[in-house]
Amino acid sequence: MTGVLFACLSGVFFGALNITMRRALARAGDVDAGSAAIAVVAFVAVAAAAAVLGLGFDAGELWPFVLLGAFVPGLSQLLVVHAVRAAGAARAGILFGMAPLFSAAIAVVAFGEPLRWPLALGTLLVVAGGAVLAWEGEHPADYRAYGAGLAVAVAAAFGLRDNVARAATEDVVAEPLAQAAALMLGASVVLLANLLRQPAAFPRLRTAVRPFAASGIVTALAQVTLFEALDRARVTIVAPLVGTGVLWTVVFAAIFLGRSEPVGRRLFVVALLVVAGGALVGVTR
């Protein structure tokens, strides 16, 4: 039951993350500095919590998480922020919800998992949701179609992360909080390196910290609750519950972004299709 609670909380935090990023981008549009600020704030928050709790760990166990974090949520964070800015929080968030589809496809091809009929049905539901979203006739004034493509690329990256993380955690005994800290360390290193090669890196980072601080805290909470859930429950239970972040994104967008990003019944239908498809994919696995 505790694992289910953590998975539900993780879904809420992942849904809220898209909204906090959208609001931060409205205040400061520096994607590279904002992405670095999110990762650094998240790492500091998780590492501080681990230090306060006095968690011990074997650094040799955690290096796969540092490496994984360099790509997801490291490099992928740049795509996430660009996607949210271009396509909007609700629409990008829905497409991020296609991650279970890519995760299952990679597992079938790379790990030889069987292709069962619920997996095929779940795939159809996810694709149907994406098609309905693509044929949406009314978009926000600042909507850009390439943002949807970036969001799908992010979903594919999340699917790859799920499979790599599954292989990396098989023999790991480190606490979930330490795993999350290692993940965010990898992300911070990559995103800071990307920013430092650009002009006025430190002033830009300092300027971005305040507007993107909320996104960093939410990222930390999302990652910690995800790892806590995976430590207590099977992936087939956790993944569909975390996937409800798609619905939370739409709900939060309707509440907090109503004027700048209209959310109609079509988006709720799309979110339901994607969540239902992701749940079927997760249960099948």
LINTA-V344179 format. One record per backbone hydrogen bond with DSSP energy under -1.0 kcal/mol. NH is the residue of the N-H (numbers start at 1). CO is the residue of the C=O. If there is no record, write none. Layout:
BEGIN
NH:CO
NH:CO
END
This chain:
BEGIN
5:1
6:2
7:3
8:4
9:5
10:6
11:7
12:8
13:9
14:10
15:11
16:12
17:13
18:14
20:16
21:17
22:18
23:19
24:20
25:21
26:22
28:24
31:29
34:30
35:31
36:32
37:33
38:34
39:35
40:36
41:37
42:38
43:39
44:40
45:41
46:42
47:43
48:44
49:45
50:46
51:47
52:48
53:49
55:50
61:58
65:62
66:62
67:63
68:64
69:65
70:66
71:68
72:68
74:69
75:70
76:71
77:74
80:76
81:77
82:78
83:79
84:80
85:81
86:82
87:83
88:84
92:88
93:89
94:90
95:91
96:92
97:93
98:95
99:96
101:98
102:98
103:99
104:100
105:101
106:102
107:103
108:104
109:105
110:106
111:107
113:107
120:116
121:117
122:118
123:119
124:120
125:121
126:122
127:123
128:124
129:125
130:126
131:127
132:128
133:129
134:130
135:131
136:133
143:140
144:86
147:144
148:145
149:145
150:146
151:147
152:148
153:149
154:150
155:151
156:152
157:153
158:154
159:155
160:156
161:157
162:158
163:159
164:160
165:161
166:162
167:163
168:164
169:165
179:175
180:176
181:177
182:178
183:179
184:180
185:181
186:182
187:183
188:184
189:185
190:186
191:187
192:188
193:189
194:190
195:191
196:192
198:195
204:200
205:201
206:202
207:203
208:204
209:205
212:208
216:212
217:213
218:214
219:215
220:216
221:217
222:218
223:219
224:220
225:221
226:222
227:223
228:224
229:225
230:226
231:227
232:229
233:229
237:234
238:234
239:235
241:237
242:238
243:239
244:241
245:242
246:243
248:244
249:245
250:246
251:247
252:248
253:249
254:250
255:251
256:252
257:253
261:257
268:264
269:265
270:266
271:267
272:268
273:269
274:270
275:271
276:272
277:273
278:274
279:275
280:276
281:277
282:278
283:279
284:280
285:281
END
